[in-house]
Amino acid sequence: TNAAVAAAAAAAADSGAEIAGSGAGAGGVAARTSRGTSPHRTTPAGVVGNEDDALVFDSLFESGNLDYAYRIGANEYDLQLRPDHKTTGHTQWFFFAVSNAQRGVSYRFHITNLNKPDSLYARGQQPLCFSTVASSQAGMGWHRVGQSIMYRKNGKKRGGRPLFTLTFTMRFEHDADKCLLAHCFPFSYSDLVRELEGLEAGVPEEDRCVQTSELCKTIAGNSCPLLTITSPRGTEEEKARRKGIWVSARVHPGESNSSLIMKGILDFLAGSSPEAELLLSLYVFVVVPMLNPDGVINGHYRCNLLGFDLNRQWKDPSEKEHVEIYSAKEVLRAFCAEREVIMFVDIHGHSVKHNVFMYGCDTKYWERNNASGGACPHEQYAERVFPHMMTLTSTTFSLPDSHFVAEKSKERTGRVIAWREFGITNAFTLEASLCGAGDGKRCSAQYTEADLQGMGRAFCLALTMYSSKYLEQEDGMYQAHVQRFLVQVREEEAAAEIAAKDLKARIMQERAVEKERREEAQRRRREAQALAGCVLAGGGTTHVAPHPLAVGDSLVGQQAGGNAGAAMDSESREVLPGEAATTAGGKSHDAAASPRGDGAVRVPSPKGDSAGLDAPRGVERSQLAGTRDQ
């Protein structure tokens, strides 16, 4: 695969021509309908440099994606990707060639029109590089490159949504080299054709376990392969009793790591191991290794040539607009009518999470969405047994990252339709990180091609463990795993229930404390306002007038003297603007200087001859009470 990709890219970069074909025959590829980036050099005004030292970029080859390249510095470039056809977004997959680089020189690249708000590039992922010189001299394949990697919002928008920039620095190791840079390990349509030819090579027709046919013709006229894999041995009655398993991949073209997992599965099933022979004697596998060939050929990230995300079309696919999904659903329907299909697995790549994990459905979804009120055909927890077995065969499979909920946004996906419409309990999306492991022994290690193909092998080994359920002489292995798993599930659910109750109790307690605090604050505020309106009148009578007073302020009432020096209005007895008020202690305060009389609170007096009182702050409430009593 590495040699084929390198040869194709090198030939395309040398000639400037795209890989194209009539779509007929092995390896034929329908002509691309979009432009790539022609080999060119750019030297903008004001940049120190010359035409000879500029990099040459190219994406005119199968699965390539780079739209524009701008030189913004001596060794710095802004790059823009081409959106999926008929869309204004879905720019994440990149795959292009770079040449004319100087050995040992650091170059800075900015891919400026990415559309995802989060990315594993912000948490350790590096781009992939294939050097034609290193491949020919040392046999080196795809490897991770890039330093000083950043993924950030750039302030620009497209369709009202913000755009993001991936920035990285890399140094080329060879002169006169032609390097390929990619978002993930490329696996093209031509790679798939070569892989399928290799599975059948040298095997007599009567001994072949892999039978290749055509699912449909794509919109661009490409053939979408369909594989049927089972043992050719056994009577017709034995073959009829075999249960069915559906496996598909690459419905999203930019998730090329799913093709490597699929390659691991196909290589295992076509091999001669005892485990492979057991699986082929028990099951009939129906495999669609590439559900979106047109998108793969044209370097799309997510959609087909008409701009549809095919994984959201399983509920009601159109024969014209979603021909691959329409045909796949019809084959699945016939497959389920022919035999019991026990598993549906659609393989994807994940650009935000680490590890390999699974998404499935559960009985709660049935209870929420089955309006007829019929009983759920799926046994509780049954969908979690196989993922549990995956943890026993793979060191990078993460059960905590797996979840078994059918969200409303996923109701049109393959796994939900397989679970709901076709009654397949083990309906999964198998997700593999585009970066690597996030925990365990391989923590922070980025996946290699061998790792991803090994995940395909781990899937098959887990399936052999699961298959003990269907053996005529059951050895108890399946039931032992189920019992162990159910104990684990119940312990986890009990712990989750306790944690939920503790959380609810803590929230209720915090709310009660907060309510008590607010009530106490209101009570103190009302008390302070009442105290602020209290005043002593002649003969011990009290006149209350509302007066704002902050919580915590103190107030003292002093017995009115006949020698108060403040000029008072005869009705309200307030200090007139600019006039001074004299306290009992003889101090004079300018009422206009402070709303509270420069530290004193003016208390209005009732009608009559009694003067208003200044109540200095800092006096205890007990003193005030005593004065009121007087």
MONOR-V647222 format. One record per helix or strand. SS is the DSSP state (A for helix, B for strand). FROM is the first residue (numbers start at 1). LEN is the number of residues. If there is no record, write none. Layout:
((SS:FROM:LEN) (SS:FROM:LEN))
//
This chain:
((A:2:14) (B:21:1) (B:30:1) (A:51:3) (B:56:3) (B:65:1) (B:68:6) (B:76:5) (B:95:5) (B:106:9) (A:120:4) (B:127:5) (A:132:7) (B:143:3) (B:147:12) (B:161:11) (B:178:5) (A:189:12) (A:205:3) (B:210:8) (B:223:7) (A:236:6) (B:243:7) (A:257:13) (A:274:9) (B:283:6) (A:293:5) (A:310:3) (A:323:16) (B:341:10) (B:356:5) (A:363:7) (A:382:12) (B:397:1) (B:403:2) (A:408:3) (A:414:7) (B:426:8) (B:436:1) (B:446:1) (A:449:22) (A:477:56) (B:536:1) (A:538:3) (B:542:1) (B:568:1) (B:575:1) (B:580:3) (B:588:3) (B:600:4) (B:613:4) (A:621:9))
//
